[in-house]
Amino acid sequence: MSKDVARNIVLIVHYFPPINSSGAKRMEAMAKFFARSGRNVAVLAPTKTAADGEFTEQPPEGVELIELDWVGRARASAAAEVTRAPPSNSSGATTMRRIKDFVMRWFGQLPDPRLPFAFGMLSPALDARAQKVLRDADVVVATCPPWAILLAGIFARMRFNVPVVLDYRDQFSYCHEMPGSRAAKWVEAVVDKALTRRAAGVVTISEPMADYYRSFYEDVTVILNGYDPERVDAARRIVQWQPRPPGGPLVIRYLGIITPGRIPRHLLEALDRLNQTGKLRSQLMRFEFYGDCQLLEQTIADQHPGIAGMFHFLPKVPYDRSLELSATADHLLFCENAIPPKPGQQSSASGILTTKLFEYLASGRPVVADISPSTLAGDMIVRAGDHHFVANTTLAFEEFLSSDRFWTPVETKDVSFVRTLSRASQADQYLAKLDEISAKSAEAG
């Protein structure tokens, strides 16, 4: 291996195994493929409890995971170490929710509970192993969200004189999905700019997001979220899609969280209209939602009660099981950012390309997307094949739900375009950037 490459890479993350989180998959895959390329990879992450998610995942082989508490001491995550929150209908839960909402409404993301972890990079109590991997590192990658992890990366740079790359899986400042007063948004932008100006490189997941960060930092690299080809292919080998039996329902699945921007409003309105005109074959459709989807459940109960019986809300499942469910659905529903962002927030919304999008495209199943075809995600789905459906009008959905295209889904074949979206391919591009940054740092002395 050339002396100019980044032999020792440290990733500073919040979302990482053992917790089951879609936010963990990007850096989990990067760590795996970096290690397979012969690099020494260490991951620094805050200690987790069951409050952070279910402990169903395993860290990648060949990757050293060091979990740290709020003062930098090594503490392994433990699913049992959590104080149970009061029931959701209790006054305690309501009070805490109100306090949290109030703080975020006025102060946005700034008062983040992971800030102590960031300051732990400067702590005299910082774990000896963590100090060693940071001291030996050729390059450090700190990934957001939350923004406190970016600060941790900058503190590591200050203390250990190592080049730091800031990786934006989501936009920090002026993020359309995050609350905050006008003053808080302004301060977030000031902080974001200060962080990037101290970085050796900035990486985003899309060109629109890169355009935003180029106003802070000239050299921004795009590394797509992508999908893990090994785990997707393994899931498809274990399970195979079969056409529905005569009289059986078509199964349309969604996996993940539903936020206000992810409610498939045009689909719901189309189903409602078809139901009111007696054209809806409700007994032959089954919509399954896996994960935190209470907002959609409440929306249907309040606004579309006539179609509520078609929707089934199920618990979150382990990651590999979610891939199997994707591979066996008749259609996969994609509705990220179905509501247009507020004025001035277009850059944040248009730049989101979620992990789910790439996994859906790789699953071999047709995607039904309640988004505009002109969005970045909509355009990518269209490019992936004409077996997918993308629209953002109620009329278009009415026509689609009555068409043979909907009622006779087919098993799709892998296309070369989808294969270019794999995380193995994205990791190669990422390593090339890290090697470049490491070489420049070595030249600078």
Long-range contacts (C-beta under 8 A, 24 or more apart in sequence): 1-38, 4-435, 4-438, 4-439, 4-442, 5-39, 5-138, 5-431, 5-435, 5-438, 5-439, 6-39, 6-138, 6-139, 6-431, 6-434, 6-435, 6-437, 6-438, 7-39, 7-40, 7-138, 8-39, 8-40, 8-42, 8-133, 8-136, 8-137, 8-138, 8-139, 9-34, 9-39, 9-40, 9-41, 9-42, 9-137, 9-138, 9-139, 9-140, 9-141, 9-434, 10-41, 10-42, 10-43, 10-44, 10-133, 10-134, 10-137, 10-139, 10-140, 10-141, 10-156, 10-162, 11-41, 11-42, 11-43, 11-44, 11-140, 11-141, 11-142, 11-143, 12-43, 12-44, 12-45, 12-140, 12-141, 12-142, 12-143, 12-149, 12-152, 12-153, 12-156, 13-43, 13-44, 13-45, 13-142, 13-143, 13-149, 14-45, 14-46, 14-114, 14-117, 14-145, 14-146, 14-148, 14-149, 16-43, 16-45, 16-59, 16-65, 17-57, 17-58, 17-59, 17-60, 17-65, 18-48, 18-55, 18-56, 18-57, 18-58, 18-59, 18-77, 18-79, 19-48, 19-52, 19-53, 19-54, 19-55, 19-57, 19-77, 20-53, 20-54, 20-55, 20-56, 20-57, 20-316, 20-318, 20-319, 21-52, 21-53, 22-256, 22-354, 22-355, 22-356, 23-145, 23-169, 24-57, 25-228, 25-319, 25-355, 26-143, 26-169, 26-205, 26-225, 26-226, 26-355, 26-423, 27-141, 27-143, 27-167, 28-57, 28-59, 28-60, 29-60, 29-226, 29-228, 29-423, 29-427, 30-141, 30-423, 30-426, 30-427, 30-430, 31-59, 31-60, 31-63, 32-60, 32-61, 32-62, 32-63, 32-228, 33-423, 33-424, 33-427, 33-428, 34-427, 34-430, 34-431, 35-60, 35-61, 35-62, 35-63, 36-62, 37-427, 37-428, 37-431, 39-431, 40-64, 42-66, 42-133, 42-137, 44-68, 44-130, 44-133, 44-134, 44-152, 46-70, 46-114, 46-117, 47-75, 47-76, 47-77, 48-77, 49-77, 49-78, 49-79, 49-81, 49-82, 50-79, 50-80, 50-81, 50-82, 51-82, 51-83, 51-85, 52-77, 54-79, 54-316, 54-318, 55-79, 56-318, 56-319, 57-318, 57-319, 64-129, 64-133, 66-127, 66-129, 66-130, 66-133, 68-117, 68-120, 68-126, 68-127, 68-130, 69-117, 69-120, 70-116, 70-117, 70-120, 71-116, 71-120, 71-123, 71-125, 72-120, 72-121, 72-123, 72-125, 72-126, 72-127, 72-130, 73-125, 73-126, 73-127, 74-127, 74-129, 74-130, 101-179, 104-178, 104-179, 104-180, 105-179, 105-180, 105-181, 106-180, 106-181, 106-184, 107-180, 107-181, 107-184, 108-178, 108-179, 108-180, 108-181, 108-184, 108-185, 108-187, 108-188, 109-145, 109-146, 109-147, 109-172, 109-175, 109-178, 109-180, 109-184, 109-188, 110-184, 110-187, 110-188, 110-191, 112-146, 112-147, 112-148, 114-146, 114-148, 114-149, 115-148, 115-151, 117-148, 117-149, 117-152, 118-148, 118-149, 118-151, 118-152, 118-155, 119-155, 120-152, 121-152, 121-155, 121-156, 121-159, 122-155, 122-158, 122-159, 131-160, 134-159, 134-160, 134-162, 135-160, 135-162, 137-162, 138-162, 138-163, 138-434, 138-438, 138-441, 138-442, 139-163, 139-164, 139-165, 139-200, 139-434, 139-437, 139-438, 139-441, 140-164, 140-165, 141-165, 141-167, 141-203, 141-434, 142-166, 142-167, 143-167, 143-168, 143-169, 144-168, 144-169, 144-170, 144-172, 145-169, 145-170, 145-172, 147-172, 147-188, 147-191, 147-192, 147-195, 150-195, 151-195, 153-199, 154-195, 154-198, 154-199, 157-198, 157-199, 157-200, 162-441, 163-200, 163-201, 163-437, 163-438, 163-440, 163-441, 164-198, 164-199, 164-200, 165-199, 165-200, 165-201, 165-202, 165-203, 165-433, 165-434, 165-437, 166-195, 166-196, 166-199, 166-201, 166-202, 166-203, 167-203, 167-204, 167-223, 168-202, 168-203, 168-204, 168-205, 168-209, 168-213, 169-205, 169-225, 170-352, 171-204, 171-209, 171-212, 171-347, 171-348, 171-351, 174-212, 174-344, 174-345, 174-347, 174-348, 175-345, 175-348, 176-261, 176-337, 176-341, 176-342, 176-345, 176-348, 176-349, 177-259, 177-261, 177-348, 192-216, 200-437, 200-440, 200-441, 201-433, 201-437, 203-430, 203-433, 204-351, 205-351, 205-352, 205-353, 206-351, 206-352, 206-353, 206-376, 207-351, 207-376, 208-347, 208-350, 208-351, 208-376, 209-347, 209-348, 209-351, 209-352, 210-351, 211-347, 212-347, 212-348, 212-351, 221-429, 221-433, 223-426, 223-429, 223-430, 223-433, 224-353, 224-358, 224-421, 224-426, 225-353, 225-354, 225-355, 225-357, 225-358, 225-423, 225-426, 226-355, 226-358, 226-421, 226-422, 226-423, 226-425, 226-426, 227-355, 227-358, 227-359, 227-361, 227-362, 227-421, 227-422, 227-423, 228-422, 228-423, 228-424, 229-362, 229-419, 229-422, 229-423, 229-424, 230-424, 231-319, 231-320, 231-323, 232-323, 232-327, 232-359, 232-362, 232-363, 234-320, 234-323, 235-320, 235-323, 235-324, 235-326, 235-327, 235-363, 236-323, 236-327, 236-363, 236-364, 238-324, 239-324, 239-327, 239-328, 240-327, 240-328, 241-327, 241-328, 241-329, 241-330, 241-364, 241-365, 241-411, 242-328, 243-409, 244-330, 247-284, 248-284, 249-283, 249-284, 249-285, 249-286, 250-284, 250-285, 250-286, 250-330, 250-331, 250-406, 250-407, 250-409, 251-286, 251-288, 251-328, 251-329, 251-330, 251-331, 252-285, 252-286, 252-287, 252-288, 252-329, 252-330, 252-331, 252-332, 252-333, 252-368, 253-287, 253-288, 253-289, 253-290, 253-325, 253-326, 253-329, 253-331, 253-332, 253-333, 254-287, 254-288, 254-289, 254-290, 254-291, 254-293, 254-332, 254-333, 254-334, 254-335, 255-289, 255-290, 255-291, 255-317, 255-322, 255-325, 255-326, 255-356, 256-290, 256-291, 256-354, 256-356, 257-291, 257-292, 257-293, 258-289, 258-291, 258-292, 258-293, 258-294, 258-295, 258-296, 259-295, 260-295, 260-339, 261-336, 261-337, 261-338, 261-339, 261-341, 261-349, 262-296, 262-335, 262-336, 262-337, 262-338, 263-295, 263-296, 263-299, 263-335, 263-338, 263-339, 264-333, 264-335, 264-338, 264-370, 265-338, 265-339, 265-370, 266-338, 266-370, 266-391, 266-392, 266-393, 266-394, 266-396, 266-397, 267-333, 267-335, 267-368, 267-370, 267-397, 268-299, 268-300, 268-303, 268-304, 268-307, 269-304, 269-394, 269-397, 270-394, 270-395, 270-397, 270-398, 270-400, 270-401, 271-304, 271-307, 271-310, 271-397, 271-401, 272-304, 272-306, 272-307, 273-394, 273-398, 274-398, 274-401, 274-402, 275-306, 275-307, 276-306, 279-402, 280-307, 280-401, 282-307, 282-309, 282-310, 285-310, 286-310, 286-312, 287-311, 287-312, 287-333, 288-312, 288-314, 288-325, 288-329, 289-313, 289-314, 290-314, 290-315, 290-316, 290-317, 290-322, 290-325, 291-315, 291-316, 292-316, 323-359, 323-363, 326-359, 326-360, 326-363, 326-365, 327-363, 327-364, 327-365, 329-363, 329-365, 330-365, 330-366, 330-409, 331-365, 331-366, 331-367, 331-368, 331-406, 331-409, 332-360, 332-363, 332-365, 332-366, 332-367, 332-368, 333-367, 333-368, 333-369, 333-370, 334-360, 334-367, 334-368, 334-369, 334-370, 334-371, 334-377, 334-381, 335-369, 335-370, 335-371, 336-371, 336-377, 337-371, 337-375, 337-377, 338-370, 338-371, 338-392, 350-375, 350-376, 351-376, 352-376, 352-377, 353-377, 353-380, 357-381, 358-421, 361-418, 361-421, 362-414, 362-418, 362-421, 362-422, 364-411, 364-412, 364-413, 364-414, 365-409, 365-411, 365-412, 366-409, 366-410, 366-412, 368-400, 368-406, 370-397, 383-417, 384-415, 384-417, 384-418, 385-412, 385-415, 387-412
